[in-house]
Amino acid sequence: GAVVSQHPSWVICKSGTSVKIECRSLDFQATTMFWYRQFPKQSLMLMATSNEGSKATYEQGVEKDKFLINHASLTLSTLTVTSAHPEDSSFYICSAPTHPGRNTGELFFGEGSRLTVL
Amino acid sequence: GENVEQHPSTLSVQEGDSAVIKCTYSDSASNYFPWYKQELGKRPQLIIDIRSNVGEKKDQRIAVTLNKTAKHFSLHITETQPEDSAVYFCAARGRGGGADGLTFGKGTHLIIQP
């Protein structure tokens, strides 16, 4: 079945630095990937839709200059949190459609990346 | 965009009893309703889903029902076991969530009491 791998699984950084999180589809091609953010004991909030070969689509209220998304290939999307601050500390999870091209709605999630900004 | 409400936020049941979690959605055009189980610090795992052309779906101890008219859907877990303890999220795919983007409910922390 579809497998989505995310790296790193956790990262600690100083305030003001930038952090890059990678999301890879291991055995299938994903023209679209989704980035979610989850605060402790809260729900998953869709941040943006990553589109291979074009600009990402951001949800309302998400700063595109703060959260840079690059979908460089059909198997890789990256999320870069620029000039990170403590309030950016969260669990970031990517996902990809289980059945690319069929638009079934089913998503497979990566393992998630826990970011802690000191 | 789509708005998904989920209740209750916490549900505690005795082992062996049934658990029911309910969700409502706002976008009448939504056509896909999955349920995810998430254990602490791990990725959400799809446990069951239902589409708008079906009223009920069952997979062993888990079932989901959908009422399109009322715009609500529910998760039913029978004969609960300790390993069912987790946070459960409902979701809906509406017009505001991108090509396949899902809007999630706030989650239900299910606690199975031994």
Contacts between the chains, C-beta under 8 A, distances in Angstrom:
chain1	res1	chain2	res2	distance
A	32	B	98	7.5
A	32	B	99	5.5
A	32	B	100	6.6
A	34	B	98	6.8
A	34	B	100	7.3
A	34	B	101	5.4
A	34	B	102	7.8
A	41	B	107	8.0
A	42	B	106	7.0
A	42	B	107	7.4
A	43	B	89	6.4
A	43	B	104	4.8
A	43	B	105	6.4
A	43	B	106	4.6
A	43	B	107	5.3
A	44	B	44	6.9
A	44	B	89	6.8
A	44	B	104	4.7
A	45	B	104	7.6
A	46	B	97	6.2
A	46	B	98	7.3
A	46	B	101	5.1
A	46	B	102	7.1
A	46	B	103	6.9
A	49	B	98	3.8
A	49	B	99	6.8
A	49	B	101	5.8
A	57	B	98	6.0
A	60	B	1	7.9
A	91	B	41	8.0
A	93	B	43	6.4
A	93	B	44	7.5
A	97	B	99	7.9
A	97	B	100	4.9
A	103	B	99	6.7
A	103	B	100	6.4
A	104	B	32	7.3
A	104	B	100	7.8
A	105	B	31	7.4
A	105	B	32	3.5
A	105	B	34	7.2
A	105	B	49	7.7
A	105	B	93	4.6
A	105	B	100	5.4
A	105	B	102	7.3
A	106	B	32	7.8
A	106	B	34	6.9
A	106	B	46	6.8
A	106	B	49	6.8
A	106	B	100	8.0
A	107	B	34	7.7
A	107	B	46	7.5
A	107	B	100	6.6
A	107	B	102	6.3
A	108	B	46	7.8
A	109	B	43	4.2
A	109	B	44	5.2
A	109	B	45	7.8
A	110	B	43	6.4
A	111	B	42	7.4
A	111	B	43	5.3
A	112	B	41	7.7
A	112	B	42	7.4
A	112	B	43	5.5
A	114	B	41	7.5
